Structure formats: structure tokens, C-alpha cells
Amino acid sequence: MADLLPRRDLFRARLAAQLGTPPLQLECSGTAALLVALATLRARAPDRDTVVVPAYTCPLVAIAVHRLGLRLRPCDTRPGHWDMDPNALAQLCDARTLAIVPTHLAGLVADMQAPLALARACGAFVVEDAAQALGARVGDDSVGLRGDAGFFSLAAGKGLSLYEGGLLLARDPALRTALADTGARDVPHRPGWELRRSLELLALALLYRPAGLGLAYGLPLRRALHRGDPVAAAGDDFPPGIPLHRVGRWRRGVGTRAALRLPAFLAANRERALARIERLRALPGLAVFGESAGTRGSWPFLMLTMPSARHADAALAELWPAGLGVARLFAHALPDYGYLGARVPCVRTPHAADFAARALTISNSAWLDEAAFARIVEVLRRVLAS
């Protein structure tokens, strides 16, 4: 609770020093950061209007692209993975491509080779979606620095949180200036929204314990599952509007204090995750995702796939409502969300659809104790044997 006391705002400078990045730009959400990035790049390339994204990603990405009047092109993923398939990506890139948006999902570093090479070949930009990867690294560098721009999310559940917030970064000083100019021009002061976010942050602080979070998130989750609504249960039912406002001084001060704990938090997350994924990999038929060579993840949760949709459904039927931190990350591939309607073209992305049907996540919170994790492992073992 000491984080909530008023203090000097050193938030962005402290985080940039810890991550080893150029100066960071603070926005009110990760989605707002993506909006600012795409609007800035569109001003640089007004003849380009298409954004290519993985077909397995957050629906907010599609909503942001649509809000700017840009065309979304979902790219099918590699079989059994969330990275964009290089062959599918090559077919989608052309003279109208404004940006390719690879996603560092589950705190793990995406394969950037194909997006960077294809963007260079067609004259497009690369925006790294690192919403779930604050603190992830490639060698000694933070994610977000290999593309033209990158962004992180500071939403609740992402580790370091202001309840909502986003950070933009770019290696090129001229682009950083342009991003700052776009934010200053397009993001208004809206005291009502900042008051709302401040109250939500206070509520999160008061409820930030297993019992409190079970009340705030568990009850709505179980209601959604009871009525057979996996989109609401996964938290994927986003409204069409994207709030834009400036982050106030008090919340920046909260982040200043919380940032001091980030290095130790990331180290503990990684140690716990690496131990637990080895136990999960001992289960026959389970695919568990880990760090690629030369990278370090931030590990907000563990990502795995079951051998079939039937196995995934059986495991989730028992574990999702149990309050153990097991869930679907996204309910569907982007083209399969009915409510996205005209925002996402109706195209076949079979690998992404298959991945969505078989994937599940396990919380990497320190609150998930050994007894609870052992229960998850036992349920998975039984379902895999069925």
C-alpha cells in the first residue's frame, strides 16, 4: 500500500534505465500506444493502409486498426504456434502494407526474422506487440527495439501495472519525436477517465490477494462459463471504443515505486516458470512453450497446447472454473469472433484456429502454490490419458 502514497514521478526514466531502452513514452493503455504508433507511421506513408497481424492475437489489435480506418489482414500462424507463418506472411505483404505486427506472446520472444525481412522487402514498418512481454530480452536488448517501434501493456495482470497503461519505444530518435508529437496532438486530457482509472487502481490494490481477486474476477468468470460464453470468460468481449486520455501524476508516482520491484519480480517469475515447465513437459502429448536460444522471457503465465480440442475442452471444463489460474488466453482466432464483424475479414486461418482450440494457459503467479500446481498437473495427466 506504500506504493499509493504521493511521490515524485520518475516512472519512465526508472523503467528505461532498468530495461536499457531509449526514453519511453507513456500512454493510457497498450492499445492506445498501438494507436499512436500506427497513426504516426501512417503519416509517414500515407499511401499505405494495411496492417498485417497474427490471426491468433488479442481482439483489441483488430479494434485499434479499424479505428484508424486501416485494413486488417490476419496472417495464419505456424502449425502448433502463434508466430506468423513466413509463407503466409509473404503472400500478404505488398505495396499497401503499412506495418507488420509480430506478437511476443506469453512473455516469450517472437521469431522476428521473417517479419523484419519481408517488411524491408516491401517497404513496410514493423511494430512489435510486446504487450505481454515487459522485461523480455533478446541477448542484452529489450524486446521492442528490433522493429521500428514497440509497445508494452501496463494493464492489471501484466506484472507492473497502473491498472491500465502502455509504453511506446523506438530506437530511432526522429521516430520517437514523431510518436511524442502524435500523442501530444491526439491524446486529450480527460479528467473523468483518469479519475476512473485511479479508482480502479485503488480497488485493485485493496483486492490484491487471492480471495479478493477471486471475488472480482472469479465470479464473473464462472457466470460466463455457466452461460456458455467462452469469449466473455476469456475477457475477449471488448467494446468498440478505445479510451484515450493522459495518465495522471498520481498513477505515474505509483508506477515509480512499483518499478523498483520489477527486476526481482522478473527473476522470480523466470525461476518458477522454468522449474514448472519441466514438470509439465514430462506429461506425454503436452506441448509446453519455452524460451528460444538467446532470449529470456518475462513469464506472466505458462502457455501450452493439448493434443486435440477435445483434450483442451476436457481440461478446461474442470480447471477453468476452479480458481487455479488455468484459462484460455484468447477464445478464438481473429476471424472467428462474431462480434468483430466488419473489422476482421472472413478468411481461413486454419492453423490459428487449431491453436486457439488446443491452447490453454496456467498462471505463473507466486500465489499458485505447489499443492495447487500439483492438482493442475494431475488433472492434465488424467485428461491426456483419456
LINRANOR-V886625 format. One record per helix or strand. SS is the DSSP state (helix for helix, strand for strand). FROM is the first residue (numbers start at 1). TO is the last residue. Records with the same first field share a line. If there is no record, write none. Layout:
# LINRANOR-V886625
SS->FROM-TO ; FROM-TO
This chain:
# LINRANOR-V886625
helix->2-4 ; 11-19 ; 30-44 ; 59-67 ; 86-92 ; 105-107 ; 113-122 ; 173-186 ; 191-207 ; 210-226 ; 230-233 ; 249-259 ; 262-281 ; 309-322 ; 334-336 ; 338-343 ; 350-358 ; 370-385
strand->25-27 ; 50-54 ; 71-75 ; 77-77 ; 84-84 ; 97-101 ; 103-103 ; 125-129 ; 137-138 ; 141-142 ; 149-153 ; 166-169 ; 287-288 ; 295-296 ; 301-305 ; 326-327 ; 359-363
